[in-house]
Amino acid sequence: MVKSGVLMLVLVVGFCSLFLNANALTASRWYKAFATFYGGSDASGTMDGACGYGNLYTTGYGTRTAALSTALFNDGASCGQCYKIICDYLTNPQFCKKGYSVTITATNFCPPNYALPSNNGGWCNPPRQHFDMAQPAWEKIGIYVGGIIPVIYQRVPCKKHGGVRFTINGRDYFELVTITNVGNAEVQIQTSMTAAAAEDEQRNPDYNLRICTVIRNSTSEDSEIEQKQLIKEEEDEEDEEEELRRLLLPNVDELPQVPPSSIEANFTTFFAPDFMKPGHDQYVHRHANGLCVIGLAPHHVALKEKGGIVSVDFNVGKSDRSGIKVTGKRKKNAQHFETNTALCKVFTAESSYIARCCVKGSLLEVNEKLIKQPELLNTMPEREGYIAIMMPRPADWLKAKASLLDFESYRKLRTEQ
């Protein structure tokens, strides 16, 4: 905790006062947002953010940090603020870690990307409330492959040790004071000039000595204020728990009669009707992290033949697709294919058909289960019977998407025929 007192420093450029308000910050209500991660598994890529805290390891912020979207960053006023974040398990049980929370400090700005839609890559576009968290902090509440998760958050008092710190940088004509390690308090900065300094400035405008005073307001009422704050926190605790229940527990009256499948909850489905040949319909399930699951659409001609599909062969083109083994975060050994590249050949009792990529990108894996269990294509083509997983680049996905149909358009197309 910062102790009462006054620290006098000689600075170039001005008389300034830093006030730490004795009235402690209280936790805010809960809000909904989304969260992604960046910076690598050691958070080394989060250093030197927009808030100017430099090396987050040495300045005490560590790996529990985040970059805030425009709506949260508030032109930098949110720098140093702390937020408690919980993954919304009921919205996304597949990629949320139930019962876990993490408290992060805002240290960076997540800029908007207007080249991508706000719900498909432009996560930090206004007016979205979004946290791009350091990867170690994000993985406290989310499962890595999820990429993006829904969260609820509240602003909370920061818990810091060792007192307020500030770093002074600049040149002969300005000074930059960066304030860090601020705990349960609000910070205000005031600048002024002494009469002597003003007179000196008129005589020698290029060189002036001014005084910076760092003050923590402290009165005999501090202990009384802290006691009242503790009482208020206890009174608010029950209201906070009720608000959490309201956010995390669904309204039974609003639940659908049939719950959404994992595909409906986590993917957006597109269709490629008559791909390369009439009746060769395929689907593309696209996840929010960019992964595309490729398979045969329900109206594919092979699924309509008597007996359905009886075997699958991934040995097409110049290589056996089932022999591809992609490893590591950099997707080593991934092969890059065009939209019309063959993934496999499926056989019925009388014919054979080629299933293709549908999107340009890297082939991450094929569903080897189909080699021994080709009937999965007949019984569960959109789930366990998927064919492959692709990862297109954002620009390539936008080109592919333009030629695909959404669910309603595809349903209408096949219903009218």
N, C-alpha and C positions, 0 to 999 in steps of 0.2 A: 504494500500500500504506500502511496506517496505521502511523505511526512510534511507537516506544516513547515513553512519557512520561505525564505527568499534567497535566490541564487543570482548573484550579479555577474554579468559577463560583459566584456567589451567587444562590441561588434562594429563593423563598418556598415553603414547605411541606415540606421534608424533606431528609434526607441520602440521596443515592442514588449507586450505583456501577454503571457500565456496563462489563461485562467482554467483551472480544473474545477468544474462545478461540484460543490459538495453534495448536491442532491443526486443520489445514485440513479442510474438508468434502470428501468424495469423492463421485463420481457414484453414483447409486443404480442398481439393476437397471431393466430396461425393463418398462413396464406398458401396458395397452391402455385407451383412452378414446375420447371423441368431442370434436369441436370445432366451434363455430359462431363468428360474428363479430358485432360491434356497434360503434357509435361513429362510423360514417361513414368515408369514404375518407381523411380527414385525422386520424382518431382523436380529434377534438375532443369527441365524446360520451363519452369514457372518463375525463374529468377528475373530480376530487373523489370518488373511490371510497371504499369502506368501510374501506380501510386507512389513510385519512387523509393520503395523500401530496399532496393538493391538485392543483395544476397539474403534470401529469406532464412537460410540456415543460421547465419551469424547474427541476424537482427532479431532472432527469437521466434519467428513465425513458423518455422519448420515446414512440414508437408501438409498441414491442415489449412489450406488456403483455397481461394477461388477467384476467378475473374467474373465480374458481374456484367450482365447485359445493360444496354442503355437505360432501360426502365428502372433498374436497381442502382446503377452506378451514380446517378444524380450528379453528373459533371464532376465527379471526384469527391463529392461530399461524403460518400459512403466508404471511402478508404479507411481501413482500420476497424470498421464495424464488424461485429461477430454475429453469426447466424447459426442457429441449431436447425439441422436438416434431417428429415426422416423420409425414407422411400415409401411412397404410397402403395403399400402391398396389395390392397384390395383392387386398385386400378391395374397393377401389373405384377401378379404373384410370380410370374415366371422369372423375372430378373431382379426383384426386390429381395433384400435380406430382412426377413420379418423380425421386429423387435429391436433393431439397431438404430442408433442415431449418431451423428457426428457434428461437432461444432467447428466452424471454419471462420477465418478472418478474410475480409475482402482486401486483396492486394493488387488486383489487376482489372483491366477493362476488357470485356469480350466485345469486339466491334461487330457491327451488323454486316451481313453479306447479302446485299440486295440482288445478287445474281442468282440466288437460290430462294425457293419459296420458304416462308417462315415455318412451315410444318414439314419441311423436307430438306434440311441442310442449313437453312438460314435461322438457326436456333436463337441467335441473339438479336434478331431483327426486332425493332420496336413494333408493337408495345409488349412483346413477350417478356415475362419475368423468367430469367434463366441464369443458372449457375454453371460455369465451366470450371469444374473443380480439379484440383491437383489429383492425379490418379490414385495415390494411396488413400486420400480422404474419401474419394468417390467409392472405392472398393470396400470401405467400411459398411456401406449401405446398399451397394448394387453389385450384381454379378457381371464380370468383365464383358462377356459376349453381348450383353444387352445394349451397350453403347450409349443409350439415352434412357432415362427413367423419369417417371413422374414423381414429384416430391411435394412435401409440405414443409414450410419453414417458418421460423419466427426470429426476429432480432432479439438477441440476448446480451446481457452484460458480458464484457470480455474479462477473462481471468488472466491477469499478467503479474509478473513478479519482477522485483528489482527497480521499480520506479519508472517514471516517464523518461524517455531518452529522446534527444534530438541531435540531428546532424546538420552542421552548417557548411554550405558550399557556396560557390559563386565566384565573382571576379571583382575588379576594382570599382565597378559601377552598380553592382547589385549583390544581394545576399539571398541564398535559398536556405530556409530552415525546414527540415523534415522532422516531424514529430512522430515518434513510434512508441510502442509498448504502453499505450494508454489503456488502463483497465476500466473499472466500473465508474466512468465519469464522462462528462461532456467537455470538449475542448473549445475554447474561444481564443482568438489571437487578436490583440489590439496593438496598433503602432502609433507612436506620437514622437514629437521632437522637443527637446528641451530648448529654452530660450537661448542658452549659451551655444547649443549646437546650431540653432537657426542663424545666429549672428556669425558663427564660424563658417557656415555654408556660404553666406554672402561674400565673405572674404576669400574663401578658398573652396569653390564648389566641387573641386575634384578630389578632395580628401576631407572626410569628416569622421569624427569619433562619436558614436552614439551608444546608448546603453540599452541592453535587452534584459528585461526583468522577467523571470519565470516565477509565477506565484500560484500557490494552491490556496484558494479561499478556505480558511479554517476559522471556526467560531466555537464558542462554548456550547452551541446548540448541536454540534456535530453528532455527539453520542445520542442525543434525543432524536435526531433525524434518522440515524441508523436504526434505532429501536422501533420507531414508527414504520420504517421501511420493512423490517422483518415481520411486523404484525400484518402489514398490508400484503406481503407476499404469501403469508399463510392464508389470508382471506381469499386471495385470488387463485390459490392452488386448485380449489374445487371447481371454479369457473373454467380454468384452463383445461382440466381433465374432461369436463363436459364438452368443451369446444373441440378437443381432440377426438372424442368419441363421435361427435357430429361429422367431423371430416373423414374419419377412417372407417366408420361403420355406415353401410348403405341404408337408405330409406327403403324399407321392405315394399312399400306401395309402389315405388318407382322401378323395382327390379323387373326385368323382362321375364315372361313365362318360360322361355328357353334361354339359358345363359349362353353368352357368346363362346364360340370355340376358341382354342388357342390361336388358330389362324386368324380369325376375325379380330381378336383382341390385340394381336401383335404385328400383323402384316396388312399391307394394302395389296389387293389382288388385281392383276391386269391380265388380259387375254390377247393371244395372237391367233385370230381365226384364219383358217385356210393358209397356214404358214407354209410357203413354198408350193404346196399342193392342196387341192380342194379336200376339205374334211380333216386336214391335219391341224387340229386345234390344240394349242398349248397354253398353259398358264404361267404367269410370273408372280410369285408372292414376294413383294418387296418389304424388307424390314426397315425400320427407321435408321439403322446404322448403315444402310446401303446394300446389305446382302440380298441377293435375289435367289429364290428357290424356284427351280424349273421343273415342270412336269407336264403330263398329258391332261388336257381339259376333259371334262365329262362327255363332251360331244365328239371327241376324237373317234375317227372311223374304226380304229383298232378295237376300241372298247365296245363297239356295237356288233362286232362279228360274233358268231356263235362260238361259245367256249372262251371268248376273250383272248387275252395275251397269254402265251404258254411258255415263252422264254425271252431272255434279254441278253444281248451281246454288246459289251463295251469296247470290243476290239474293232474299231472303225477308223477310217482315215489311215494315218501313218503310225498310230500308236494305240495301245490298249489303255483306254481312259481309266480303268480300274487300277492300273499300275502307278498312277500319279500319287505321290505322297508329299503333300504340302506341309511345311513345318515352320514354326516361329512366327513372330509378329510381322516379319517382313514377307511372309508367305513365300518362303524359298521353294523353288521347284514348280511354282504355279505356272501353268501354260496359258497364253493369251489367245483367245479365240474371237472370231467374228460372229455376227448374229446368225449366219447360216451354217456355221460349222456343226458337223454331226457330233452328237454326244453318245448316242447308242443306236442300236437297231433292235426293234421289238418284233417278235414273231407271233402270228396267230396260226391257227391250223392250216390256213390256206395262203396267207400273204405275209409280207414283212414291211415294216415302216421305219423311217428314220426320224428320230427325235433330235431336235436341234437346239442351239443355245438360246435363240430369241433375243439375247442382249450381247453386245460386245463387251468383253471383260476377261478377268482371270478366272479360270476354273479352279475352285478350291477343293471340291470333293465330288465324287459320284456316290450314289447309293448302292453299295456293293451287296446289300441284302437282296436286291432284285435278281442277282445271279442265281441264288438258291431259292428265292421266294418270288418268282415273277407274278404270282397271283395277287401280290400287294397292289399292282397296277390296276387290277380289276376291282378289288374290294375297297381300297383306301388310296386312290390316286393322288389326292391332295394332301395327304399326311404321310404315313409311313411309306407310301408308294411314290414319293417324289423321285426325280431322276438325278438332279445335280444341284450344286450351289455355286453361284457365280458372284463375282464382285466387280461390277463395272465402275469406271471412273465417273464422277458427277456429270461431266460434259457428254460422255457416251450414253449415260442413262437418260439424259434429257432427249437425246436424239431417238433412242429406242422407245421411250415413253410416247413420243408423238405418233408412233405407228401402232400403239396398243389400244385396246378398248378397256374401259372400266367395267365393273361387274354389271351395272344396270344396262349399259349399252350392249354388252355381249349377250345378256339374257334376252333383251329385246330382239337382237339379231337372230338368235336361234329359235325364239318363240314364234316369230313371224314366218320362218321358213317351213 
